[in-house]
Amino acid sequence: MRITFHGAARQVTGSAHLLEIGDRRILLDCGLFDGDRSDPEGPNRNFTFDPRDLDAVIVSHAHNDHIGRLPCLIRAGYRGPFYLTPPTGDITSIMLRDSARIQRDDVRNGSLRDPSKPPSEPLFDLNDVEWLVEQFERLPYSEPKEILPGITLTFHNAGHILGSALIQIDYKENGKDRRFVFTGDMGRRAMGLLPDPVPIKDIDILVTESTYGNRELDPSEKLMKQLHAIVARATRLQSKIIIPAFSLGRTQRMVYCLQELFTNYKVRPIPVYVDSPLSLRLTDIHRDYPEAYTPEARRLMDKDPMYFKSKYVDYCETWDDSRRLNSVTGPAIIISSSGMCDAGRIRHHLRHAVEDPDNAIVIVSYQAEKTLGRQIADGAERLQIMDQWFDLNAAVYVLDGFSGHADRNDLAWWFEQSGGGIEKAFLVHGDPESLEALAPILQKQVIDPVIIPNRLESFEV
């Protein structure tokens, strides 16, 4: 086997890993890089392999840094299958249609702002997405499928978001059975909503994420106590709690945690508003897969006929619904996207909340450098939100333990469950400090030195 790392090498985004097994070429993920999509020379617009030469594409899960360029493969001439789990297929369809709409609007708005500037082309359009969806091959967890002669694919639950999968590929090489595993993004253990990542044994070659490879995140019990204190504060001060959250995964997790807080922790309920049309569509899909959740989560959610909804949770569908939240008096919780505060309706809620010291902003996810969310998490005194400056007087709480990513201890546990004896291992999907910190932990289970590849590096394994 030959592996070439076309993305997410020494960085978090742009997942794309090419496997060559004999004369067969298999691509794992095809995600967006963090950067300007309109840059004609940027990695989002230029493939470093020929999509027409691919025999299969396997998708680990539906976050944009893993799926965001899939329609570009269609546009570039790929006509083969895309293998994914059923929930990932449903979510990917919605995410990429939404992305196509946003790109169309960005091109249109750019032309209106500066008619003299040549309009940029979207990465893909709705036609590309529809072609893509027609080529989905949906595979359940734990059911092996021969996708190419002598090459078998098995998905295992990664516990990261609904439908996320650990990718196991079994094949023969020189008459010997071999097993390759790509973790995609792995979830945390014992977080209540989704099951723990499934251990896989007898691994010969491992490619694993390392997003929080240098961090130990707070356990669920401590996070719930912190959230309890924040809600109690809002009740006492009759104030608002603003939670920036990604539409996929984090929003559903926070709604579930608040339901758990109100039900199991006997916290006095306060209104919860979810302000994101995309979140509403994605939450509908989450309701279609009740079997995906832990027994504890099922018992809690079965008390209400609508999963991720209750008499305390309202979803805002229109701009009018969103604007009405500006006049809502506390206590109240507003969950809105985007998760890093760099776009979407969350910016409007922040404009109305940041200068009041009684209000609170709760950061529950990774914040990339230079984003508005990172400035809030770092405690900046002044914030530019859209075209205005505001004093940051609201209380800020950083609870990144709610992340869907495994931390250092979770990753170490999963590596140990493999039983050791891994021949080759590669660390991807992480910033340099995370990669370097995780390497010695992984090395305990690996025979050869752990490799941190550069982008476009290839390895014979």
C-alpha positions in Angstrom: 0.0 0.0 0.0 1.0 3.5 -0.7 -0.4 6.5 1.3 -0.3 10.1 0.2 -1.5 12.8 2.5 -3.2 15.5 0.4 -4.7 17.4 3.3 -4.9 17.7 7.1 -1.2 17.1 7.4 0.3 19.3 10.1 -3.0 21.1 10.2 -6.6 20.4 11.3 -8.5 20.9 8.1 -8.6 19.7 4.5 -8.9 15.9 5.1 -7.9 14.0 2.0 -5.8 10.8 2.2 -5.1 8.7 -0.9 -4.5 5.0 -0.7 -3.1 2.9 -3.5 -3.5 -0.8 -3.1 -2.1 -2.5 -6.1 -3.7 -0.7 -9.1 -6.7 0.6 -7.0 -6.9 4.1 -5.8 -9.1 5.0 -2.8 -9.6 8.5 -1.4 -10.5 8.9 2.3 -12.5 12.1 2.7 -12.3 15.3 0.7 -12.7 18.2 3.0 -12.4 22.0 2.9 -9.2 23.7 4.0 -9.5 26.6 6.4 -8.9 29.6 4.2 -10.3 31.7 1.3 -12.5 29.6 -1.0 -12.3 32.2 -3.7 -8.5 32.1 -4.0 -7.8 30.7 -7.5 -4.4 29.4 -6.3 -5.6 28.0 -3.0 -5.9 24.3 -2.1 -9.7 24.4 -2.1 -9.6 25.0 -5.9 -6.8 22.8 -6.9 -6.6 19.0 -6.6 -3.1 17.5 -6.1 -4.4 14.2 -7.6 -6.6 13.4 -10.6 -10.1 12.6 -9.4 -10.8 10.7 -12.6 -8.3 8.0 -11.6 -10.1 7.2 -8.3 -11.9 3.9 -7.9 -13.7 4.7 -4.7 -14.2 7.5 -2.1 -14.9 6.7 1.6 -16.3 9.4 3.9 -15.7 9.3 7.6 -18.3 11.9 8.7 -20.1 15.0 7.6 -18.1 17.9 9.0 -17.1 20.4 6.2 -13.4 19.8 6.8 -14.1 16.2 5.7 -16.8 16.6 3.1 -16.6 20.2 1.9 -14.9 19.4 -1.5 -16.8 16.2 -2.4 -18.9 17.9 -5.1 -15.6 19.2 -6.6 -14.7 15.6 -7.3 -17.9 15.3 -9.4 -17.1 18.6 -11.2 -13.6 17.2 -12.0 -15.0 14.1 -13.6 -15.1 11.4 -10.8 -18.1 9.1 -11.4 -17.5 6.3 -8.9 -19.2 5.4 -5.6 -19.0 7.4 -2.3 -19.2 5.1 0.7 -20.6 6.5 4.0 -23.0 5.6 6.8 -26.7 6.2 6.4 -26.8 9.2 8.8 -23.7 10.7 7.2 -25.4 10.4 3.8 -28.5 12.3 5.0 -26.4 15.0 6.8 -23.9 15.4 3.9 -26.8 16.1 1.5 -28.1 18.9 3.7 -24.6 20.4 4.5 -23.5 20.5 0.9 -26.7 21.9 -0.5 -26.5 24.7 2.1 -22.8 25.3 1.1 -23.8 25.5 -2.5 -26.4 28.1 -1.7 -24.0 30.2 0.4 -21.4 30.2 -2.3 -24.0 31.3 -4.9 -25.1 34.1 -2.6 -21.4 35.1 -1.9 -20.7 35.4 -5.6 -23.9 37.4 -6.2 -23.2 39.8 -3.3 -19.5 40.2 -4.3 -20.7 41.3 -7.8 -23.1 43.8 -6.2 -20.4 45.3 -3.9 -17.8 45.7 -6.7 -19.2 45.4 -10.3 -15.8 46.2 -11.7 -14.2 43.1 -10.2 -14.6 39.8 -12.1 -16.9 37.5 -10.2 -15.4 34.5 -8.6 -16.8 31.1 -9.4 -18.3 28.9 -6.7 -16.4 25.7 -5.9 -19.5 23.8 -6.9 -23.3 24.3 -7.5 -26.5 22.4 -6.6 -26.2 20.3 -9.8 -22.9 18.9 -8.6 -24.4 18.1 -5.2 -27.3 16.3 -6.8 -25.0 14.2 -8.9 -22.9 13.4 -5.8 -25.9 12.3 -3.8 -27.0 9.9 -6.5 -23.6 8.1 -6.1 -23.9 7.5 -2.4 -23.5 3.9 -1.2 -24.7 3.8 2.4 -23.2 1.1 4.7 -24.3 0.4 8.3 -21.8 0.0 11.1 -20.1 -3.4 11.5 -21.2 -4.9 8.2 -18.2 -5.7 6.0 -18.5 -4.8 2.3 -16.2 -5.8 -0.5 -15.9 -2.5 -2.4 -13.2 -3.6 -4.8 -11.8 -7.0 -5.6 -10.0 -8.2 -2.5 -10.6 -5.0 -0.6 -13.2 -5.0 2.2 -14.6 -1.9 4.0 -16.1 -1.9 7.5 -17.4 1.1 9.3 -17.3 1.3 13.2 -18.9 3.9 15.4 -16.4 6.8 16.1 -18.7 8.5 18.6 -17.8 12.0 17.3 -21.1 13.1 15.7 -24.1 11.2 14.4 -23.0 8.8 11.7 -19.2 9.3 12.3 -17.2 6.3 11.4 -13.8 4.7 12.0 -12.8 3.3 8.6 -11.3 -0.2 8.5 -10.0 -1.6 5.3 -8.9 -5.2 5.0 -6.9 -6.4 2.0 -4.3 -8.9 0.9 -0.8 -8.0 -0.1 1.7 -10.5 -1.3 -0.6 -13.2 0.0 -0.7 -11.7 3.5 -3.8 -10.3 5.3 -3.4 -6.6 6.1 -5.6 -4.2 8.0 -5.6 -0.4 7.6 -7.6 1.9 9.9 -8.3 5.6 9.6 -10.0 7.1 12.7 -11.5 10.2 11.0 -12.5 12.3 14.0 -13.0 10.3 17.3 -15.4 11.3 20.0 -14.9 11.6 23.7 -15.8 8.8 26.1 -18.7 8.9 28.7 -20.3 12.0 27.3 -23.8 10.8 27.6 -25.3 11.3 24.2 -23.3 9.1 21.8 -21.6 5.7 22.5 -17.8 5.6 23.0 -15.6 5.0 20.0 -15.4 1.3 19.1 -12.0 -0.3 19.7 -10.4 -2.1 16.7 -7.7 -4.8 17.1 -5.1 -6.3 14.8 -4.2 -3.0 13.1 -1.3 -3.0 10.8 -1.4 0.6 9.6 -3.1 3.4 11.5 -3.8 7.0 10.5 -5.3 8.9 13.4 -6.5 12.4 14.3 -4.8 14.5 17.0 -7.0 17.6 17.4 -6.7 17.6 21.2 -3.6 15.4 21.4 -2.0 17.9 23.9 -5.1 18.6 26.0 -7.0 16.9 28.9 -10.6 18.1 28.8 -13.0 18.3 31.7 -15.2 15.2 32.3 -18.9 15.3 31.7 -19.8 15.5 35.4 -17.7 18.6 35.9 -19.0 20.2 32.8 -22.6 19.7 33.9 -21.8 21.3 37.3 -20.3 24.3 35.5 -23.3 24.6 33.2 -25.6 24.4 36.2 -23.8 27.3 37.9 -24.1 29.4 34.7 -27.8 28.7 34.4 -28.3 29.5 38.1 -26.5 32.8 37.6 -28.8 33.7 34.6 -31.8 32.9 36.7 -30.6 35.0 39.6 -29.8 38.0 37.4 -32.6 37.5 34.9 -30.1 37.6 32.1 -29.2 35.9 28.8 -26.7 33.1 28.1 -25.4 33.1 24.5 -23.9 29.9 23.2 -22.2 29.9 19.8 -22.4 26.4 18.4 -21.9 24.6 15.2 -25.1 23.6 13.5 -24.0 20.0 13.3 -23.2 18.0 16.4 -22.5 20.7 18.9 -26.0 22.3 18.8 -27.7 18.9 19.3 -25.2 18.0 22.1 -25.9 21.3 24.0 -29.7 20.9 23.7 -29.4 17.4 25.1 -27.1 18.6 27.9 -29.6 21.3 28.9 -32.5 18.8 28.8 -30.4 16.5 31.1 -29.7 19.5 33.4 -33.4 20.3 33.7 -34.5 16.7 34.1 -31.8 14.7 36.0 -30.0 17.6 37.9 -33.3 19.2 39.0 -32.2 22.6 37.7 -35.0 25.1 37.4 -35.7 25.2 33.6 -35.4 28.4 31.6 -36.3 28.9 27.9 -33.8 27.7 25.3 -33.9 29.1 21.8 -32.0 27.5 18.9 -31.5 30.1 16.3 -30.2 28.5 13.1 -32.3 27.2 10.2 -29.5 24.7 9.3 -29.5 23.4 12.9 -33.3 22.8 12.6 -32.9 20.7 9.4 -30.0 18.7 10.9 -31.9 18.2 14.2 -34.7 16.6 12.2 -32.2 14.1 10.9 -31.0 13.4 14.4 -34.6 12.5 15.3 -34.6 9.9 12.5 -31.9 7.8 14.2 -32.9 7.2 17.9 -31.0 3.9 17.9 -27.7 6.0 17.5 -27.8 7.2 21.1 -26.8 5.7 24.4 -29.4 3.9 26.5 -29.3 6.7 29.1 -29.9 9.3 26.4 -32.7 7.2 25.0 -34.4 7.1 28.4 -34.2 10.8 28.7 -35.3 11.7 25.2 -38.1 9.1 25.1 -39.9 11.2 27.8 -40.7 13.7 25.0 -42.2 12.7 21.6 -39.7 15.0 19.8 -36.1 14.2 20.4 -33.9 17.3 21.0 -37.0 19.3 21.7 -39.2 19.9 24.8 -41.6 22.5 26.1 -38.5 24.5 27.1 -36.8 24.4 23.7 -37.9 26.5 20.7 -36.4 26.6 17.2 -36.3 29.9 15.3 -37.0 29.3 11.6 -37.2 32.8 10.2 -35.4 36.1 10.5 -38.5 37.5 12.3 -38.2 34.7 14.8 -34.6 35.6 15.3 -35.1 39.3 15.7 -37.8 38.7 18.3 -35.2 37.2 20.6 -33.6 40.7 20.9 -36.6 41.8 23.0 -36.9 38.6 25.1 -36.3 39.3 28.7 -34.2 36.9 30.8 -33.5 34.4 31.9 -33.0 32.7 28.6 -30.4 30.7 26.6 -29.8 31.4 22.9 -27.9 28.7 20.9 -26.9 30.0 17.5 -24.3 29.4 14.7 -21.7 29.8 13.6 -19.6 28.1 16.3 -16.6 30.4 15.9 -18.8 33.6 15.6 -17.4 34.5 12.2 -20.7 34.3 10.4 -24.4 33.6 10.9 -27.0 34.8 13.3 -24.8 34.5 16.4 -23.2 37.8 15.6 -26.5 39.6 15.9 -27.2 38.1 19.3 -23.6 39.0 20.5 -24.2 42.6 19.4 -27.1 42.8 21.8 -25.5 40.9 24.6 -21.8 41.6 24.9 -21.9 45.0 26.7 -24.2 43.9 29.6 -22.2 42.4 32.5 -25.2 40.4 33.6 -25.2 38.3 30.4 -22.9 35.4 29.7 -21.2 34.0 26.7 -20.4 30.3 26.8 -17.7 28.9 24.4 -18.2 25.2 23.9 -16.0 24.4 20.9 -12.6 24.9 19.4 -11.9 28.5 18.3 -9.5 29.0 15.4 -7.0 31.8 15.6 -8.2 35.3 14.4 -11.9 34.4 14.7 -14.3 36.4 16.7 -14.9 33.4 18.9 -11.2 33.2 19.8 -11.1 36.9 20.7 -14.1 36.3 23.1 -12.5 33.2 24.6 -9.2 35.1 25.1 -11.0 37.9 26.9 -10.5 40.8 24.4 -11.6 44.1 25.9 -13.1 45.4 22.6 -14.8 43.4 19.8 -15.6 44.3 16.2 -18.8 42.6 15.4 -19.7 43.2 11.7 -19.1 46.9 11.3 -19.3 48.1 14.9 -17.1 48.0 18.0 -18.4 46.9 21.4 -17.0 46.5 24.9 -16.8 42.9 26.1 -18.5 43.3 29.5 -20.4 40.0 29.5 -19.1 37.1 31.6 -17.2 34.6 29.4 -17.0 30.9 30.2 -14.9 28.5 28.2 -16.3 24.9 28.4 -14.4 23.3 25.5 -14.9 19.9 27.2 -18.2 19.8 25.4 -16.1 19.3 22.2 -16.9 16.2 20.2 -13.2 15.5 19.8 -11.4 12.9 21.9 -8.8 14.4 24.2 -5.3 13.1 25.0 -6.7 10.5 27.5 -9.4 9.4 25.2 -7.0 8.8 22.4 -4.5 7.0 24.6 -7.3 4.7 25.8 -8.3 3.9 22.2 -4.7 3.2 21.2 -4.3 0.8 24.2 -7.5 -1.0 23.2 -5.9 -1.9 19.9 -3.7 -4.4 21.7 -0.5 -2.9 20.3 1.7 -4.3 17.6 0.7 -1.7 15.1 3.4 -1.7 12.4 3.1 1.9 11.0 1.2 4.9 12.4 0.6 8.4 11.1 -0.7 11.4 13.0 -2.8 13.9 11.1 -5.6 16.4 11.8 -3.8 18.5 14.4 -1.8 21.6 15.0 1.9 21.0 15.4 1.9 21.2 19.2 -0.9 18.6 19.4 0.9 16.2 16.9 4.2 16.4 18.8 2.5 15.8 22.2 0.5 12.8 21.0 3.3 11.0 19.2 5.0 9.5 22.3 1.7 8.3 23.6 0.9 6.5 20.4 4.4 5.2 20.1 3.8 2.8 23.0 1.6 0.8 20.7 3.6 1.1 17.5 6.6 -0.9 16.2 8.2 1.6 13.8 8.6 5.3 14.7 5.3 7.3 14.6 5.3 9.6 11.5 3.9 13.1 11.4 3.6 13.6 7.6 3.8 16.8 5.6 1.2 17.6 3.0 1.8 15.6 -0.3 4.3 13.2 1.4 3.9 9.6 0.3 4.8 6.4 2.1 5.1 2.8 1.1 3.7 0.7 4.0 
